[in-house]
Amino acid sequence: MFEEFVQPGATWSHVLKRGTSLRITDTEGGANVCAMFHNWENPTERYNMPDTLKAQHIAHITRGHVLYSDMGRILCSVIADTAGWHDPLSGCSNAALVAQRYGTARYQEHRNEYYKNAYDGFAIELAKYGLSVRDLTATVDFFSKVVVDGSGKMSFVTGHSKPGMHVELRAEMNVLVILNTCQHPLDPNPKYEPKPVRLSVQKVVAPSPDDPCRLSRPENGRGFVLTERYFM
Amino acid sequence: MKNMLIDPVAVRHDAVIPAGEPWIHEIIKGQHFRIIDLEGNQAADTLFFNADDYEDRYSAQDTIRAQGNIYLTTGTKLMSSKGNVLLTIVDDTCGRHDTLGGACATESNMVRYAIEKRHMHACRQSFVKAVLGWGRGLEKRDLPHNINFFMNVPVTPEGCLTFEDGVSGPGKYVEMCAEMNVLAVISNCPQLNNPCNAYNPTPIRVLIWDSTD
């Protein structure tokens, strides 16, 4: 239907309609896409990190997994993924973190290369839809991998995503997707070097009875039933 | 470990929260806040708000990222969504607390267990009741992901989330010092569908006192 590039550090939003999908491609490798998801018809219903993790017993996201709202419904399904791991744990960067790690670069001197952070990008974009940081809970960091060891320690895996890797999200509801390409907050790279991504939105067929996301867990089968009932 | 005994003159609030009940109370900067697992392995689902700016509230992701560890224990700074320290955990006889498992809700119970479970009481009901009762503009929209004090939810290196037997026990407690004025909200978890409360939700006790440290 359409394609668009998201420049490094920029924020993008779209109401992704049920029956369409969003493919995100890490064109250069090493991208991070920090994203949040709301039910466009009632934005108090939104992506819920704990419900997503505990319904599927996961601490990473890949093909076959779904993103749950706090209302027991599925916002998006992951129908394709060549990166194999996306991080649901670490959240987003903010102004203090970016200033402390990379310093400051203002628009006055740097024009559109000025240093951006994910929290401020989300706050501004939410406001365009009548929402605010009250509506900002957990985010997903696509293309980033953070592993947890037996003591609970979190480690960022450098070089996880390679050029051309992509992930595809099928909208199961009409979903307000807000995302940006700011660096992952645990990325040890000392330089401000966010990467761009390519987005493509296309029509997709409705999930079949043997859809892999539906069958990946009995919980997801019930999640699809509850989502389908919402549209009855 | 500090002395269990607290000067009774300094105590500003002392309450037992039965299972399935909400509790909401302000804690003033510098005050200490202790939650006691009276009978053991009871989930105390807990939220905090900056009492002077409710948009600034507990953030599970910011908290675990700031310390680079998913478990909460002594020394953990409980971070807000705007990057502030709400409280610091100063004592912990349990040793490990969860902030990835979130709260049970009637809707997530339908997904996790069975659609017929919709009627069963859940933490989200208590959280909504607590903040609506408190008023001042707080509503369901404002509920962030919570802390599950006394719960053990490990993550494997392969990226799986597991629910393990509790590491808490009768009388174990966690104690925090408020680094700013905060509004605390607890749902004493009523979950009957999984072993998080050993299928027997029990009371917890909360204490707030003026610190002499």
Chai-1 contact restraints between the chains, C-beta under 6 A:
chainA,res_idxA,chainB,res_idxB,connection_type,confidence,min_distance_angstrom,max_distance_angstrom,comment,restraint_id
A,T44,B,K140,contact,1.0,0.0,6.0,A-B,restraint_1
A,T44,B,R141,contact,1.0,0.0,6.0,A-B,restraint_2
A,M49,B,H145,contact,1.0,0.0,6.0,A-B,restraint_3
A,P50,B,G101,contact,1.0,0.0,6.0,A-B,restraint_4
A,P50,B,G102,contact,1.0,0.0,6.0,A-B,restraint_5
A,P50,B,H145,contact,1.0,0.0,6.0,A-B,restraint_6
A,D51,B,S108,contact,1.0,0.0,6.0,A-B,restraint_7
A,L53,B,L100,contact,1.0,0.0,6.0,A-B,restraint_8
A,L53,B,L161,contact,1.0,0.0,6.0,A-B,restraint_9
A,K54,B,G101,contact,1.0,0.0,6.0,A-B,restraint_10
A,A55,B,V111,contact,1.0,0.0,6.0,A-B,restraint_11
A,A55,B,R112,contact,1.0,0.0,6.0,A-B,restraint_12
A,H57,B,C160,contact,1.0,0.0,6.0,A-B,restraint_13
A,H57,B,L161,contact,1.0,0.0,6.0,A-B,restraint_14
A,I58,B,L161,contact,1.0,0.0,6.0,A-B,restraint_15
A,A59,B,V155,contact,1.0,0.0,6.0,A-B,restraint_16
A,A59,B,G159,contact,1.0,0.0,6.0,A-B,restraint_17
A,A59,B,L161,contact,1.0,0.0,6.0,A-B,restraint_18
A,H60,B,G159,contact,1.0,0.0,6.0,A-B,restraint_19
A,M71,B,E107,contact,1.0,0.0,6.0,A-B,restraint_20
A,G72,B,E107,contact,1.0,0.0,6.0,A-B,restraint_21
A,G72,B,S108,contact,1.0,0.0,6.0,A-B,restraint_22
A,G72,B,M110,contact,1.0,0.0,6.0,A-B,restraint_23
A,G72,B,V111,contact,1.0,0.0,6.0,A-B,restraint_24
A,S90,B,R65,contact,1.0,0.0,6.0,A-B,restraint_25
A,G91,B,Q61,contact,1.0,0.0,6.0,A-B,restraint_26
A,G91,B,D62,contact,1.0,0.0,6.0,A-B,restraint_27
A,G91,B,R65,contact,1.0,0.0,6.0,A-B,restraint_28
A,N94,B,G83,contact,1.0,0.0,6.0,A-B,restraint_29
A,A96,B,G83,contact,1.0,0.0,6.0,A-B,restraint_30
A,V133,B,E55,contact,1.0,0.0,6.0,A-B,restraint_31
A,R134,B,E55,contact,1.0,0.0,6.0,A-B,restraint_32
A,R134,B,R141,contact,1.0,0.0,6.0,A-B,restraint_33
A,R134,B,D142,contact,1.0,0.0,6.0,A-B,restraint_34
A,T137,B,P144,contact,1.0,0.0,6.0,A-B,restraint_35
A,A138,B,Q61,contact,1.0,0.0,6.0,A-B,restraint_36
A,A138,B,H145,contact,1.0,0.0,6.0,A-B,restraint_37
A,V147,B,P157,contact,1.0,0.0,6.0,A-B,restraint_38
A,V148,B,I70,contact,1.0,0.0,6.0,A-B,restraint_39
A,V148,B,V155,contact,1.0,0.0,6.0,A-B,restraint_40
A,G152,B,N69,contact,1.0,0.0,6.0,A-B,restraint_41
A,G152,B,I70,contact,1.0,0.0,6.0,A-B,restraint_42
A,G152,B,Y71,contact,1.0,0.0,6.0,A-B,restraint_43
A,K153,B,N69,contact,1.0,0.0,6.0,A-B,restraint_44
A,M154,B,G68,contact,1.0,0.0,6.0,A-B,restraint_45
A,P185,B,R65,contact,1.0,0.0,6.0,A-B,restraint_46
A,E219,B,V111,contact,1.0,0.0,6.0,A-B,restraint_47
A,E219,B,R112,contact,1.0,0.0,6.0,A-B,restraint_48
A,R222,B,V111,contact,1.0,0.0,6.0,A-B,restraint_49
A,G223,B,V111,contact,1.0,0.0,6.0,A-B,restraint_50
